[in-house]
Amino acid sequence: MSSSTRSDAGTADLALDRLRAIVGDMDSALVAFSGGVDSTLVLKVAHDVLGARAVAVTAVSPTFPAIELALSQTICAELGVRQIIHETDQLRDSEFVMNTTSRCYRCKTDLYSALVPMASGLGLAYVVNGTQCDDLGDDRPGLQAAREHRVRSPLVEAGMGKTAVRQAARRLGLSNWDKPAAACLSSRIVRGETITVERLRRIEAAEAVLLDEGFRQVRVRDHGGHARVEVGQEELSRLVEPRMRDHVTSRLTALGFASVTLDPAGYRPGSANIPTI
């Protein structure tokens, strides 16, 4: 083992020790679980430390891709954790549908206002999420909703950012330790444009086309019915190969997009609101 590998392992172990201590002091927890690596690490540690007093809850709505739900169920089965599926629908909220700057706040408020009494009914002391330190520097109105509902963020309390989370997840053998970041489907629609079920389903189908072709980091941004396709930097050269380019363009056009643009800059978080097309 190289000195660098030993250092990474030692760092991961220290971070995990802090996380275990924080979770252990909670006594019991309802983990808001999306299937991403951040909430998976929280759930794994909670299950290891608290046993049956740690329960996962996954919110399912039109904004949550079916592939992510299936993954969350697979991970809970791998970990042996009880999972509750909470059905919700942000599209009932007219302010959410308007897709203003308060969209994420409205979504998380709806979620946490349901999870807090759910935890109480289950006899669980806290609701916890997978927010990590790197999230704190982003524009995430949902963090305000978490604070208002006293939802705890164990990864933040342990001082863990994304790199530390991935190191710890790999150290624990989690199957999704290197899973690319995901986000709700509504984040693909340009701010100020109306969110509809039809648009969400079309985006989900378009991203499925790319995932089926083996791309890992995928976003299909919807700009007024025009698609802008982003993939990871290391995947760009494959996307723009003539045969792949024509295939993707044809499939997405068939889904109803007015035009399809392959973004040469690749994936960038939050880029749906960058003026283009």
C-alpha positions as CSV (number, residue, x, y, z in Angstrom):
1,M,0.0,0.0,0.0
2,S,1.4,3.4,-1.0
3,S,1.8,6.2,1.5
4,S,-1.0,8.1,-0.3
5,T,-3.4,5.2,0.0
6,R,-2.6,4.8,3.7
7,S,-3.2,8.5,4.2
8,D,-6.6,8.4,2.4
9,A,-7.6,5.3,4.5
10,G,-6.5,7.0,7.7
11,T,-8.4,10.1,6.8
12,A,-11.5,8.1,6.0
13,D,-11.3,6.2,9.3
14,L,-11.1,9.4,11.3
15,A,-14.1,10.9,9.5
16,L,-16.0,7.7,10.0
17,D,-15.2,7.7,13.7
18,R,-16.6,11.3,14.0
19,L,-19.7,10.3,12.0
20,R,-20.3,7.2,14.1
21,A,-20.1,9.2,17.3
22,I,-22.5,11.9,16.1
23,V,-25.0,9.3,14.9
24,G,-24.6,7.2,18.1
25,D,-25.6,10.2,20.2
26,M,-28.9,10.5,18.3
27,D,-30.2,7.2,19.7
28,S,-32.5,6.8,16.6
29,A,-33.0,8.4,13.2
30,L,-35.2,8.6,10.2
31,V,-32.8,9.0,7.2
32,A,-34.0,11.0,4.2
33,F,-32.6,8.6,1.6
34,S,-32.3,9.3,-2.1
35,G,-29.9,6.6,-3.2
36,G,-27.0,9.0,-3.7
37,V,-23.6,8.3,-2.1
38,D,-24.1,11.0,0.6
39,S,-27.3,9.7,2.1
40,T,-26.1,6.2,1.6
41,L,-23.1,6.8,3.8
42,V,-25.4,8.3,6.4
43,L,-27.8,5.4,6.2
44,K,-25.0,2.8,6.4
45,V,-23.4,4.3,9.5
46,A,-26.8,4.8,11.1
47,H,-27.7,1.2,10.5
48,D,-24.4,0.0,11.8
49,V,-24.6,2.1,14.9
50,L,-28.3,2.2,15.7
51,G,-29.6,-1.0,14.1
52,A,-33.3,-1.2,13.7
53,R,-33.6,2.3,15.2
54,A,-32.4,3.7,11.9
55,V,-35.1,3.7,9.1
56,A,-34.8,5.0,5.6
57,V,-37.5,7.1,3.9
58,T,-37.5,7.8,0.2
59,A,-39.7,10.4,-1.3
60,V,-41.3,9.5,-4.6
61,S,-42.8,12.1,-6.9
62,P,-42.9,13.0,-10.6
63,T,-39.5,14.8,-10.1
64,F,-37.8,11.6,-8.9
65,P,-36.5,9.3,-11.7
66,A,-37.7,5.7,-11.6
67,I,-34.1,4.5,-12.0
68,E,-33.1,6.4,-8.8
69,L,-36.0,4.8,-6.9
70,A,-34.9,1.3,-8.1
71,L,-31.4,2.0,-7.0
72,S,-32.5,3.2,-3.6
73,Q,-34.4,0.0,-3.1
74,T,-31.4,-2.1,-4.2
75,I,-29.1,-0.3,-1.7
76,C,-31.6,-0.7,1.2
77,A,-31.8,-4.4,0.4
78,E,-28.0,-4.6,0.3
79,L,-27.7,-2.9,3.7
80,G,-30.6,-4.7,5.2
81,V,-32.4,-1.5,6.2
82,R,-36.1,-0.9,6.4
83,Q,-37.2,1.5,3.7
84,I,-40.4,3.6,3.7
85,I,-41.7,4.9,0.4
86,H,-43.3,8.3,0.9
87,E,-45.5,9.4,-2.0
88,T,-45.6,13.1,-2.6
89,D,-46.3,15.4,-5.5
90,Q,-44.7,18.9,-5.6
91,L,-46.8,19.7,-8.8
92,R,-49.8,20.3,-6.5
93,D,-47.9,23.4,-5.3
94,S,-48.5,26.2,-7.7
95,E,-45.4,28.1,-6.6
96,F,-43.3,25.1,-7.2
97,V,-44.8,24.6,-10.7
98,M,-43.9,28.3,-11.5
99,N,-40.3,27.3,-11.1
100,T,-39.1,30.4,-9.2
101,T,-36.1,30.7,-7.0
102,S,-38.1,29.3,-4.1
103,R,-38.6,25.9,-5.9
104,C,-36.2,23.9,-3.8
105,Y,-37.3,25.5,-0.6
106,R,-41.0,24.6,-1.4
107,C,-40.0,21.1,-2.2
108,K,-38.0,20.5,0.9
109,T,-40.6,22.2,3.1
110,D,-43.2,19.8,1.7
111,L,-40.9,16.9,2.4
112,Y,-39.7,17.8,5.9
113,S,-43.1,18.8,7.1
114,A,-44.1,15.2,6.4
115,L,-41.0,13.5,7.7
116,V,-40.9,15.2,11.1
117,P,-44.3,13.9,12.2
118,M,-43.5,10.5,10.5
119,A,-40.3,10.2,12.7
120,S,-42.3,11.1,15.8
121,G,-44.9,8.5,15.0
122,L,-42.2,5.8,14.5
123,G,-40.6,6.8,17.8
124,L,-37.5,8.1,16.1
125,A,-35.6,11.0,17.7
126,Y,-34.4,12.8,14.6
127,V,-34.8,13.3,10.9
128,V,-31.4,13.4,9.2
129,N,-30.3,14.1,5.6
130,G,-27.3,13.6,3.4
131,T,-26.2,17.2,3.1
132,Q,-22.4,17.5,3.2
133,C,-20.0,20.4,3.6
134,D,-19.5,21.1,-0.1
135,D,-23.3,21.7,-0.4
136,L,-23.1,24.7,1.9
137,G,-21.4,26.8,-0.7
138,D,-24.0,26.1,-3.4
139,D,-27.3,28.0,-4.0
140,R,-29.5,25.5,-2.1
141,P,-32.7,27.1,-0.6
142,G,-33.6,23.6,0.6
143,L,-31.0,24.0,3.3
144,Q,-33.1,26.7,4.9
145,A,-36.1,24.3,5.0
146,A,-33.9,21.7,6.8
147,R,-32.9,24.3,9.4
148,E,-36.5,25.4,9.9
149,H,-37.6,21.8,10.6
150,R,-34.6,21.0,12.7
151,V,-33.4,18.3,10.3
152,R,-29.9,17.3,11.1
153,S,-27.0,16.9,8.7
154,P,-24.5,14.4,10.2
155,L,-22.0,14.7,7.4
156,V,-21.8,18.5,7.9
157,E,-21.5,18.0,11.7
158,A,-18.6,15.6,11.0
159,G,-16.9,18.1,8.7
160,M,-17.2,15.9,5.7
161,G,-17.2,17.2,2.1
162,K,-17.7,15.1,-1.1
163,T,-14.2,13.8,-1.3
164,A,-14.3,12.6,2.3
165,V,-17.7,11.0,1.7
166,R,-16.5,9.1,-1.3
167,Q,-13.4,7.9,0.6
168,A,-15.4,6.7,3.5
169,A,-18.1,5.1,1.3
170,R,-15.4,3.2,-0.6
171,R,-13.7,2.2,2.7
172,L,-17.0,0.7,3.8
173,G,-17.5,-1.1,0.5
174,L,-20.6,0.7,-0.6
175,S,-21.6,-0.2,-4.1
176,N,-22.4,3.4,-5.1
177,W,-19.3,5.0,-3.7
178,D,-18.4,6.6,-7.1
179,K,-22.0,7.2,-8.3
180,P,-22.2,10.6,-10.1
181,A,-24.2,13.3,-8.5
182,A,-27.9,13.3,-9.2
183,A,-30.6,16.0,-8.8
184,C,-34.4,16.1,-9.2
185,L,-35.7,16.3,-12.7
186,S,-37.2,19.8,-12.2
187,S,-33.7,21.2,-12.0
188,R,-33.3,20.5,-15.7
189,I,-36.0,23.1,-16.6
190,V,-34.9,26.7,-17.0
191,R,-35.9,28.9,-14.0
192,G,-39.2,30.6,-14.7
193,E,-40.5,28.0,-17.2
194,T,-43.4,26.0,-16.0
195,I,-42.8,22.5,-14.6
196,T,-45.2,19.9,-16.0
197,V,-45.5,16.1,-15.7
198,E,-45.1,15.9,-19.5
199,R,-41.8,17.9,-19.5
200,L,-40.4,15.8,-16.6
201,R,-41.3,12.5,-18.3
202,R,-39.7,13.7,-21.5
203,I,-36.5,14.7,-19.7
204,E,-36.4,11.4,-17.9
205,A,-36.9,9.4,-21.2
206,A,-34.1,11.5,-22.8
207,E,-31.7,10.8,-20.0
208,A,-32.5,7.1,-20.2
209,V,-31.4,7.1,-23.8
210,L,-28.0,8.4,-22.8
211,L,-27.7,6.1,-19.7
212,D,-28.6,3.1,-21.9
213,E,-25.7,4.0,-24.1
214,G,-23.3,3.8,-21.1
215,F,-22.9,7.5,-20.2
216,R,-22.7,8.0,-16.5
217,Q,-22.9,11.7,-15.8
218,V,-25.9,12.9,-17.7
219,R,-28.2,15.9,-17.9
220,V,-30.7,16.9,-20.5
221,R,-31.6,20.5,-20.0
222,D,-35.0,21.8,-21.2
223,H,-34.8,25.3,-22.6
224,G,-38.3,26.1,-23.8
225,G,-38.7,22.7,-25.4
226,H,-35.2,22.6,-26.8
227,A,-32.8,20.0,-25.4
228,R,-29.2,20.7,-24.3
229,V,-27.3,17.5,-23.6
230,E,-24.5,17.5,-21.0
231,V,-22.3,14.5,-20.2
232,G,-19.2,14.2,-18.0
233,Q,-16.0,15.8,-19.3
234,E,-14.3,12.4,-19.9
235,E,-17.3,11.3,-21.9
236,L,-17.6,14.2,-24.3
237,S,-15.4,12.8,-27.1
238,R,-17.7,9.7,-27.3
239,L,-20.9,11.8,-27.3
240,V,-19.7,13.9,-30.3
241,E,-18.7,10.9,-32.5
242,P,-20.8,11.3,-35.6
243,R,-22.7,8.0,-35.1
244,M,-23.4,8.7,-31.4
245,R,-24.3,12.3,-32.1
246,D,-26.8,11.4,-34.8
247,H,-28.3,8.6,-32.7
248,V,-28.8,10.8,-29.7
249,T,-30.2,13.7,-31.7
250,S,-32.6,11.4,-33.5
251,R,-33.9,9.7,-30.3
252,L,-34.4,13.0,-28.5
253,T,-36.1,14.6,-31.4
254,A,-38.4,11.7,-31.6
255,L,-39.3,12.4,-27.9
256,G,-40.6,15.8,-29.0
257,F,-37.8,18.2,-28.4
258,A,-37.8,21.0,-31.0
259,S,-34.0,20.8,-31.3
260,V,-31.1,19.0,-29.7
261,T,-27.7,20.7,-28.8
262,L,-24.7,18.7,-27.5
263,D,-23.0,21.0,-25.0
264,P,-19.3,21.1,-25.8
265,A,-18.6,22.3,-22.2
266,G,-20.0,19.1,-20.7
267,Y,-21.7,18.7,-17.4
268,R,-21.9,21.7,-15.0
269,P,-24.1,21.7,-11.9
270,G,-26.9,24.2,-12.2
271,S,-26.3,25.1,-15.8
272,A,-30.0,24.9,-16.8
273,N,-30.1,28.6,-16.0
274,I,-27.2,29.6,-18.2
275,P,-28.6,31.5,-21.2
276,T,-28.1,29.5,-24.4
277,I,-29.8,28.1,-27.5
